[in-house]
């Protein structure tokens, strides 16, 4: 793989965009994306800052994926998710995961009716459009396995029957990176099912002053107006599929993902930090997320900056680092940063 350092000129052959078809898609995007921008404005009525989190929630929703949110308590993770549900006027369930939880508590179970002598299905809270899986890493393995089927197959098996989940269906899971007692680390197979993993950080000093002025009250902060319905999301996804992805940008995505698997092509030092790289699922996730980002920006085509903006959130949970990296206090984000610095930008 040929490499260039960040800041060097881009490739000689610029992107060639088919103007006519992209213009037609752009006209659709402009009208269909406006409600999503209004939705972000509505969520900002109760959520101060956290621009990246709010954007990534919509990106995951438009790309028909799930979102893993990691951050310490008190950073408005739950508030952001509930605000999203209120802004869409859709069904929403919050599931508080605990170590003693059973799969039936999430998926549902069969209940015997002595009057009729048969069993009926009692559906669990997973049967909704938006699911907040709060502190998902507290759930034991059996619960995580059942949730994996729901996330991947969009269906739930109760007894001998399989039940299709509503569409749209989205899991937004939170986890606390600090507390370890009473937690069960998510298996790699389940982590990989999340389209994005977002790290939520502390607000700035100015944002925290605004939080204090706005939220230091006993009244509930729930003044959000619904600006769309679930049907609008399904219609928007069809437009996202039409957004143009130039072959050079597609190659750029593949080169980034491939470099996480073959880090020795960048440097031996980087190779020592990577245990295994991202799978083709990451390639698909990065392309879909980039299309969703272009949609939210009102464009009918993907630009390389869309890919760079989302690379960390798509790849940070899909690149596993070695013990040597841990000893050197290097993370998957350091690997991704090195990859982005070296892969040529079209």
VEXDREN-2710 file (C-alpha; in Angstrom, 1 decimal):
% VEXDREN-2710
k/r/px/py/pz
1/UNK/0.0/0.0/0.0
2/UNK/1.4/3.4/-0.9
3/UNK/1.3/5.9/1.8
4/UNK/1.4/9.6/2.2
5/UNK/1.6/11.7/5.4
6/UNK/-1.2/13.9/6.5
7/UNK/-1.1/17.3/5.0
8/UNK/0.4/16.2/1.7
9/UNK/-1.5/16.9/-1.6
10/UNK/-4.4/14.6/-2.4
11/UNK/-4.4/12.2/-5.3
12/UNK/-3.8/13.6/-8.8
13/UNK/-7.2/12.4/-10.1
14/UNK/-9.9/14.2/-8.3
15/UNK/-13.4/12.7/-7.6
16/UNK/-15.6/12.7/-10.7
17/UNK/-19.2/13.2/-9.7
18/UNK/-22.0/12.5/-12.2
19/UNK/-23.7/15.9/-12.0
20/UNK/-27.2/15.0/-13.3
21/UNK/-27.9/12.0/-11.1
22/UNK/-26.4/13.6/-8.0
23/UNK/-28.4/16.8/-8.5
24/UNK/-31.6/14.7/-8.5
25/UNK/-30.6/12.9/-5.3
26/UNK/-29.5/16.3/-3.8
27/UNK/-33.0/17.7/-4.4
28/UNK/-34.5/14.7/-2.5
29/UNK/-31.9/15.1/0.3
30/UNK/-32.6/18.8/0.9
31/UNK/-36.3/18.2/1.6
32/UNK/-36.0/14.9/3.5
33/UNK/-33.1/16.0/5.7
34/UNK/-34.6/19.2/7.0
35/UNK/-36.8/17.3/9.6
36/UNK/-33.7/15.7/11.0
37/UNK/-32.0/19.0/11.4
38/UNK/-35.1/20.3/13.2
39/UNK/-34.9/17.2/15.4
40/UNK/-31.3/18.0/16.5
41/UNK/-32.5/21.6/17.3
42/UNK/-35.3/20.1/19.4
43/UNK/-33.0/17.8/21.3
44/UNK/-30.7/20.8/22.0
45/UNK/-33.6/22.3/23.9
46/UNK/-32.8/19.9/26.7
47/UNK/-29.3/18.6/25.9
48/UNK/-26.5/21.1/26.2
49/UNK/-23.6/20.4/23.9
50/UNK/-22.9/16.7/23.0
51/UNK/-23.1/17.6/19.3
52/UNK/-21.2/14.4/18.3
53/UNK/-23.5/12.2/20.3
54/UNK/-26.7/13.7/18.8
55/UNK/-25.3/13.5/15.3
56/UNK/-24.2/9.9/15.7
57/UNK/-27.6/8.9/17.0
58/UNK/-29.2/10.1/13.8
59/UNK/-26.4/8.6/11.6
60/UNK/-27.0/5.2/13.2
61/UNK/-30.7/5.5/12.8
62/UNK/-30.4/6.5/9.1
63/UNK/-27.9/3.7/8.5
64/UNK/-30.3/1.2/10.2
65/UNK/-27.7/0.4/12.8
66/UNK/-27.2/0.4/16.6
67/UNK/-25.2/2.7/18.8
68/UNK/-23.0/1.9/21.8
69/UNK/-22.5/4.9/24.1
70/UNK/-19.7/4.9/26.6
71/UNK/-19.2/7.5/29.3
72/UNK/-19.1/8.1/33.0
73/UNK/-22.5/8.7/34.8
74/UNK/-24.1/12.1/34.5
75/UNK/-23.2/13.1/31.0
76/UNK/-26.8/13.2/29.6
77/UNK/-26.6/9.8/27.8
78/UNK/-30.0/8.7/28.9
79/UNK/-31.5/12.2/28.5
80/UNK/-30.2/12.3/24.9
81/UNK/-31.8/9.0/24.0
82/UNK/-35.2/9.8/25.6
83/UNK/-35.1/13.2/23.8
84/UNK/-34.6/11.4/20.5
85/UNK/-37.6/9.2/21.1
86/UNK/-39.8/12.2/22.1
87/UNK/-38.7/14.1/19.0
88/UNK/-39.7/11.3/16.7
89/UNK/-43.1/10.5/18.3
90/UNK/-42.3/6.8/18.5
91/UNK/-42.4/3.9/20.9
92/UNK/-39.5/3.9/23.4
93/UNK/-38.5/1.5/26.2
94/UNK/-35.7/1.9/28.7
95/UNK/-34.3/-1.4/30.0
96/UNK/-32.1/-1.2/33.1
97/UNK/-29.7/-4.1/32.9
98/UNK/-28.7/-5.9/36.1
99/UNK/-26.7/-9.0/36.9
100/UNK/-29.8/-11.0/37.9
101/UNK/-31.7/-10.3/34.7
102/UNK/-33.0/-13.2/32.6
103/UNK/-33.6/-13.2/28.8
104/UNK/-37.3/-13.3/29.4
105/UNK/-37.1/-10.0/31.1
106/UNK/-36.1/-8.4/27.8
107/UNK/-37.5/-10.6/25.1
108/UNK/-40.8/-11.8/26.8
109/UNK/-42.1/-15.3/27.7
110/UNK/-44.9/-17.7/27.3
111/UNK/-47.7/-17.5/29.9
112/UNK/-50.0/-20.4/30.6
113/UNK/-53.7/-19.6/30.7
114/UNK/-55.6/-22.3/32.7
115/UNK/-59.0/-21.0/31.4
116/UNK/-58.1/-22.1/27.8
117/UNK/-55.3/-24.6/28.5
118/UNK/-52.9/-22.9/26.1
119/UNK/-49.9/-20.6/26.2
120/UNK/-49.9/-17.0/25.1
121/UNK/-46.9/-14.8/24.3
122/UNK/-46.2/-12.0/26.7
123/UNK/-43.9/-9.7/24.7
124/UNK/-41.0/-8.0/26.5
125/UNK/-39.8/-4.4/26.3
126/UNK/-37.6/-5.2/23.3
127/UNK/-40.7/-4.9/21.1
128/UNK/-40.5/-1.2/20.4
129/UNK/-38.8/1.2/17.9
130/UNK/-36.1/2.6/20.1
131/UNK/-34.6/0.7/23.0
132/UNK/-32.3/2.2/25.6
133/UNK/-30.2/-0.6/27.0
134/UNK/-28.9/1.1/30.1
135/UNK/-25.6/-0.2/31.4
136/UNK/-25.6/-3.1/29.0
137/UNK/-22.4/-4.5/30.3
138/UNK/-24.2/-5.5/33.6
139/UNK/-26.2/-8.1/31.8
140/UNK/-25.1/-11.8/32.0
141/UNK/-24.1/-13.8/29.0
142/UNK/-27.5/-15.3/28.3
143/UNK/-29.2/-11.9/28.1
144/UNK/-26.5/-10.6/25.9
145/UNK/-26.9/-13.6/23.6
146/UNK/-30.6/-13.1/23.3
147/UNK/-30.1/-9.4/22.6
148/UNK/-27.6/-10.3/19.9
149/UNK/-30.3/-12.1/17.9
150/UNK/-32.6/-9.1/18.2
151/UNK/-29.9/-6.7/17.0
152/UNK/-28.7/-8.8/14.1
153/UNK/-31.8/-10.6/12.9
154/UNK/-34.4/-8.0/13.9
155/UNK/-36.4/-10.8/15.4
156/UNK/-37.0/-12.6/18.7
157/UNK/-37.7/-16.3/19.4
158/UNK/-40.1/-17.0/22.2
159/UNK/-40.7/-20.7/22.7
160/UNK/-41.0/-22.2/19.3
161/UNK/-42.2/-19.0/17.6
162/UNK/-40.2/-16.3/15.9
163/UNK/-41.5/-12.7/16.2
164/UNK/-40.4/-9.9/13.9
165/UNK/-39.5/-6.7/15.7
166/UNK/-41.0/-3.3/14.6
167/UNK/-39.4/-1.3/11.9
168/UNK/-37.5/1.0/12.5
169/UNK/-35.8/-0.8/15.4
170/UNK/-32.7/0.6/17.1
171/UNK/-30.7/-0.3/20.2
172/UNK/-28.9/2.5/21.9
173/UNK/-26.8/1.0/24.7
174/UNK/-24.8/2.7/27.4
175/UNK/-21.9/1.4/29.5
176/UNK/-19.8/2.9/32.3
177/UNK/-16.1/2.5/31.5
178/UNK/-15.0/3.0/35.1
179/UNK/-17.0/0.6/37.4
180/UNK/-16.0/-3.1/36.9
181/UNK/-17.6/-4.9/39.8
182/UNK/-20.8/-6.7/38.7
183/UNK/-20.2/-6.2/35.0
184/UNK/-19.8/-8.6/32.1
185/UNK/-17.6/-7.4/29.3
186/UNK/-19.5/-7.5/26.0
187/UNK/-18.3/-10.3/23.7
188/UNK/-16.6/-9.3/20.5
189/UNK/-19.4/-10.7/18.4
190/UNK/-21.9/-8.4/20.0
191/UNK/-19.7/-5.3/20.1
192/UNK/-19.2/-5.8/16.3
193/UNK/-23.0/-5.6/15.8
194/UNK/-23.0/-1.9/16.9
195/UNK/-22.6/0.3/13.9
196/UNK/-20.9/3.0/16.0
197/UNK/-19.3/3.4/19.4
198/UNK/-19.3/6.9/20.7
199/UNK/-17.2/8.1/23.7
200/UNK/-19.0/10.8/25.6
201/UNK/-16.7/13.3/27.3
202/UNK/-17.2/16.0/29.9
203/UNK/-18.8/19.3/28.7
204/UNK/-16.7/22.5/28.4
205/UNK/-16.7/25.0/31.2
206/UNK/-19.0/27.3/29.2
207/UNK/-21.4/24.4/28.5
208/UNK/-21.5/23.4/32.1
209/UNK/-22.5/27.0/33.1
210/UNK/-25.3/26.7/30.6
211/UNK/-26.3/23.3/32.0
212/UNK/-26.4/24.9/35.5
213/UNK/-28.5/27.8/34.4
214/UNK/-30.9/25.7/32.4
215/UNK/-31.2/22.5/34.5
216/UNK/-30.8/23.6/38.1
217/UNK/-34.5/23.2/38.8
218/UNK/-36.9/20.7/40.2
219/UNK/-39.0/20.7/37.0
220/UNK/-38.5/18.0/34.5
221/UNK/-36.7/19.0/31.3
222/UNK/-39.0/17.4/28.7
223/UNK/-40.2/20.3/26.5
224/UNK/-39.5/18.6/23.2
225/UNK/-41.9/18.7/20.2
226/UNK/-42.2/15.7/17.9
227/UNK/-41.0/16.7/14.4
228/UNK/-41.3/13.4/12.6
229/UNK/-42.7/9.9/12.7
230/UNK/-41.2/6.5/12.2
231/UNK/-42.4/6.4/8.6
232/UNK/-40.2/9.5/7.9
233/UNK/-37.1/7.5/8.9
234/UNK/-38.0/4.6/6.6
235/UNK/-38.5/7.0/3.7
236/UNK/-35.2/8.8/4.5
237/UNK/-33.3/5.5/4.5
238/UNK/-34.3/4.9/0.9
239/UNK/-32.8/8.3/-0.1
240/UNK/-29.6/7.5/1.9
241/UNK/-29.2/4.4/-0.3
242/UNK/-29.3/6.6/-3.4
243/UNK/-26.5/8.9/-2.2
244/UNK/-23.5/8.7/-4.6
245/UNK/-20.3/7.0/-3.3
246/UNK/-17.5/7.7/-5.7
247/UNK/-15.3/4.7/-6.5
248/UNK/-12.2/6.6/-5.2
249/UNK/-14.0/7.2/-1.9
250/UNK/-15.1/3.6/-1.8
251/UNK/-11.5/2.6/-2.3
252/UNK/-10.4/5.0/0.4
253/UNK/-12.8/3.2/2.8
254/UNK/-11.5/-0.2/1.9
255/UNK/-7.9/1.0/2.2
256/UNK/-8.6/2.3/5.8
257/UNK/-10.2/-0.9/6.9
258/UNK/-7.6/-3.0/5.2
259/UNK/-4.8/-1.1/6.9
260/UNK/-6.1/-2.0/10.3
261/UNK/-5.6/-5.7/9.3
262/UNK/-2.2/-5.2/7.7
263/UNK/-0.6/-2.5/9.9
264/UNK/2.9/-3.7/9.0
265/UNK/2.4/-2.0/5.7
266/UNK/2.4/1.3/7.6
267/UNK/5.1/0.6/10.2
268/UNK/6.5/-2.3/12.3
269/UNK/5.8/-0.3/15.4
270/UNK/2.1/-0.1/14.5
271/UNK/1.9/-3.8/13.7
272/UNK/3.1/-4.6/17.3
273/UNK/0.0/-2.7/18.6
274/UNK/-2.7/-4.5/16.7
275/UNK/-4.0/-8.0/17.6
276/UNK/-6.6/-8.1/14.9
277/UNK/-8.2/-5.5/12.6
278/UNK/-11.7/-4.7/11.4
279/UNK/-13.8/-7.1/9.4
280/UNK/-15.7/-6.4/6.2
281/UNK/-18.7/-5.4/8.4
282/UNK/-16.7/-2.3/9.3
283/UNK/-16.3/-1.5/5.6
284/UNK/-20.1/-1.6/5.1
285/UNK/-20.7/0.3/8.3
286/UNK/-18.2/3.1/7.3
287/UNK/-19.8/3.5/3.9
288/UNK/-23.4/3.5/5.2
289/UNK/-22.5/5.9/8.0
290/UNK/-20.7/8.2/5.5
291/UNK/-23.8/8.3/3.4
292/UNK/-25.9/9.1/6.4
293/UNK/-23.5/11.9/7.3
294/UNK/-23.8/13.3/3.8
295/UNK/-27.6/13.1/4.1
296/UNK/-27.6/15.1/7.3
297/UNK/-25.3/17.7/5.6
298/UNK/-27.8/18.0/2.7
299/UNK/-25.5/16.5/0.1
300/UNK/-26.2/13.9/-2.6
301/UNK/-22.7/12.5/-2.5
302/UNK/-20.1/11.4/0.0
303/UNK/-16.8/13.3/0.5
304/UNK/-13.6/11.9/2.1
305/UNK/-14.2/14.1/5.1
306/UNK/-17.4/12.2/5.9
307/UNK/-15.3/9.1/6.1
308/UNK/-12.6/10.7/8.3
309/UNK/-15.3/12.2/10.6
310/UNK/-16.8/8.7/11.3
311/UNK/-13.7/6.5/11.1
312/UNK/-13.1/6.6/14.9
313/UNK/-16.7/5.8/15.9
314/UNK/-16.9/3.0/13.3
315/UNK/-13.5/1.4/14.0
316/UNK/-12.6/2.0/17.7
317/UNK/-14.5/-1.1/18.9
318/UNK/-13.5/-3.3/16.0
319/UNK/-9.7/-2.9/16.2
320/UNK/-8.3/-5.0/19.1
321/UNK/-4.9/-4.0/20.5
322/UNK/-2.2/-6.2/22.0
323/UNK/-0.8/-6.4/25.5
324/UNK/2.2/-4.5/24.3
325/UNK/-0.1/-1.6/23.3
326/UNK/-1.7/-1.7/26.7
327/UNK/1.8/-1.6/28.3
328/UNK/2.6/1.4/26.2
329/UNK/-0.8/3.0/27.0
330/UNK/-1.8/2.9/23.4
331/UNK/-5.4/2.4/22.3
332/UNK/-7.3/1.5/19.2
333/UNK/-7.8/5.2/18.6
334/UNK/-4.0/5.6/18.3
335/UNK/-4.0/2.9/15.7
336/UNK/-6.9/4.5/13.7
337/UNK/-5.2/7.9/13.9
338/UNK/-2.0/6.4/12.4
339/UNK/-4.0/4.7/9.7
340/UNK/-5.8/7.9/8.7
341/UNK/-2.5/9.8/8.7
342/UNK/-1.0/7.3/6.2
343/UNK/-3.8/6.3/3.9
344/UNK/-4.0/8.6/0.8
345/UNK/-7.0/10.8/0.7
346/UNK/-8.8/11.1/-2.7
END
